């Protein structure tokens, strides 16, 4: 990736940090969608390849746009649906490359324990959300989001373990950045730890920027495979 892209990432981080510092939490969300929109535009103009990955990137962009209206309960539910769909789209994109993996009993037991622990942590998080017991739809979406996030990270780690390449490493970092963005936004919004707004915005920008880098790597890999096939 050329140096201009690195400068673009730093510029977006700097402008978003300044926006969080000087503007109120609702107004500064416009800078979030600005950064997301810029990276999505770069992706569309230079590295678009494959409809399934395009769907994931489009959904993540839509999610950040809707975040401006997070206080509206209906929009908030839509945001969770869109975010869940984006994560599932990434998982679906990677699934064909992992379809031959076999799970043994030990792996199954470890996975079950992790899921139980994840549900326990989600419950502890949910009790701090105002009215979560009354809004059943949101509660279901909140738990679903947590489980799908876990599945996303697990899928990316499985890809890295199988192929052990740069693309796999990027996928793991991307998945961690996206999930950390969700967690830090929760801490900032529901627990009133304003400092986490900075962490949320920074990891979100890094995650989306790396999605663009991953797209470039993926296109290059596909071209190499096509060249080998022709030979």
Secondary structure, DSSP 8 states (H G I E B T S, - for coil): --HHHHHHHHHHHHHHHHHHHHS-TTTTHHHHHHHHHHHHHHIIIII---HHHHHHHHHHHHHHHHGGGTTSHHHHHHHHHHHHHHHHHHHHHHHTTTTT----HHHHHHHHHHHHHHHHHHHHHHTTSTTTTT-HHHHHHHHHHHHHHHHHHHHHHHHHHHH-SHHHHHHHHHHHHHHHHHHHHHHHHHS--THHHHHHHHHHHHHHHHHHHHHHHHHHHHHHHHHHHH-
